[in-house]
Amino acid sequence: MALVIKQRNLSDVVVLDLSGRLWILDLPLRDLMNRLLSEGRRQFVLNLAGVDYIDSSGLGQLVSIWSSVRNKQGHMTLLNPSKRVLRLFEITRLTTVFEICDQEPDALQRAAKASV
């Protein structure tokens, strides 16, 4: 299943609800994030609840996006990954890189505080 991205703007925070697979054949997330950064957006929550599969290329995209956001003095929080995806982050030790939240209000609060 191709990656589907739905964008919600909540104040200064952009929430991207993702569903499908984040893998080598899909690059719309990277392209969208680059566009949002070029528009001056800096606070992001990526809702991974609907993502059922991430391959190494997908992990690379997330790391690249995280790096781009940080280089622009922005903030990115990952929200509600499935157990399978969370386990992948644990195995790759990306839990030490990414801020991961289980609840949207918490993720939004962290992103909003980062913008102050």
Buried (B, 14 or more C-beta within 10 A) or exposed (E): EEBBBEEEEEEEBBBBBBBBBBBEEBBEBBEBBEEBBEEEBBBBBBBBBBBBBBBEEBBEBBBEBBEBBEEEEBBBBBBBBBEEBBEBBEEBEBBEBBBBBEEBEEBBBBBBEBEE
